[in-house]
Amino acid sequence: MGHVCSMIEATKKFTLGEFLESVDERTVWTAHWYASGDPTDGGKARVPTLRVKQTDGMVQVAEMNEEKGRLLQDASSQAGQREDSG
């Protein structure tokens, strides 16, 4: 379980850094909203748009909560399978 937790933390840091590097005039207020919110304020909690690179090199983008949930569930299942086999 420790491996999965460290993998999640590393992904969060990478994703946040990637998000902040991609901020433009359209997303600057979203970045401001994330940065200015109290981290314990569940009212501001939101999963940003997810981008997942597929094995064929294409990038899958998930903007809707249902799509994000499916991607997160798939990633979690794949991580569990790797941990079981490794």
C-alpha positions as CSV (number, residue, x, y, z in Angstrom):
1,M,0.0,0.0,0.0
2,G,2.9,2.3,0.7
3,H,4.0,2.1,-3.0
4,V,0.5,3.2,-4.2
5,C,0.5,6.1,-1.7
6,S,3.9,7.3,-2.9
7,M,2.9,6.9,-6.5
8,I,-0.3,9.0,-5.9
9,E,1.8,11.7,-4.2
10,A,4.3,11.8,-7.0
11,T,1.5,12.0,-9.6
12,K,-0.2,14.8,-7.7
13,K,3.0,16.8,-7.6
14,F,3.7,16.2,-11.3
15,T,0.1,17.0,-12.3
16,L,0.1,20.2,-10.3
17,G,3.4,21.3,-11.8
18,E,2.2,20.5,-15.3
19,F,-1.1,22.4,-14.6
20,L,0.7,25.5,-13.3
21,E,3.1,25.5,-16.3
22,S,0.0,25.4,-18.6
23,V,-1.8,28.4,-17.0
24,D,-2.9,30.9,-19.6
25,E,-5.4,33.8,-19.7
26,R,-8.3,31.3,-19.8
27,T,-7.2,29.3,-16.7
28,V,-5.4,31.9,-14.6
29,W,-8.4,32.5,-12.4
30,T,-8.8,28.7,-11.8
31,A,-5.2,28.6,-10.7
32,H,-5.8,31.6,-8.5
33,W,-8.9,29.9,-7.0
34,Y,-6.9,26.7,-6.2
35,A,-4.0,28.7,-4.7
36,S,-6.1,31.1,-2.6
37,G,-8.4,28.5,-1.1
38,D,-8.0,27.0,2.4
39,P,-6.8,23.5,1.8
40,T,-9.3,22.2,4.4
41,D,-12.2,23.9,2.5
42,G,-14.1,21.0,1.0
43,G,-16.2,23.5,-0.9
44,K,-13.4,24.3,-3.2
45,A,-12.2,20.8,-3.8
46,R,-12.3,19.9,-7.4
47,V,-10.4,17.5,-9.6
48,P,-8.9,19.4,-12.5
49,T,-9.1,18.2,-16.1
50,L,-7.2,14.9,-16.4
51,R,-4.9,14.1,-19.3
52,V,-3.7,10.5,-19.8
53,K,-1.2,9.4,-22.4
54,Q,-2.3,6.2,-24.0
55,T,0.0,3.4,-25.2
56,D,-0.4,4.6,-28.8
57,G,0.8,8.1,-27.9
58,M,-2.6,9.8,-28.0
59,V,-3.7,11.8,-25.0
60,Q,-7.1,11.1,-23.5
61,V,-8.7,14.2,-21.9
62,A,-11.3,13.9,-19.1
63,E,-13.2,17.1,-18.2
64,M,-16.5,15.7,-16.9
65,N,-16.6,14.1,-13.4
66,E,-17.9,10.8,-14.8
67,E,-14.9,10.6,-17.2
68,K,-12.5,11.6,-14.4
69,G,-13.9,8.9,-12.2
70,R,-13.5,6.3,-14.8
71,L,-9.9,7.3,-15.5
72,L,-9.0,7.4,-11.8
73,Q,-10.7,4.0,-11.3
74,D,-8.8,2.5,-14.2
75,A,-5.5,3.9,-12.9
76,S,-6.2,2.5,-9.5
77,S,-7.0,-0.9,-10.9
78,Q,-3.8,-0.9,-13.0
79,A,-1.7,0.1,-10.0
80,G,-3.2,-2.7,-7.9
81,Q,-2.5,-5.3,-10.7
82,R,1.1,-4.1,-10.9
83,E,1.5,-4.3,-7.2
84,D,0.1,-7.8,-7.1
85,S,2.4,-9.1,-9.9
86,G,5.5,-7.3,-8.7
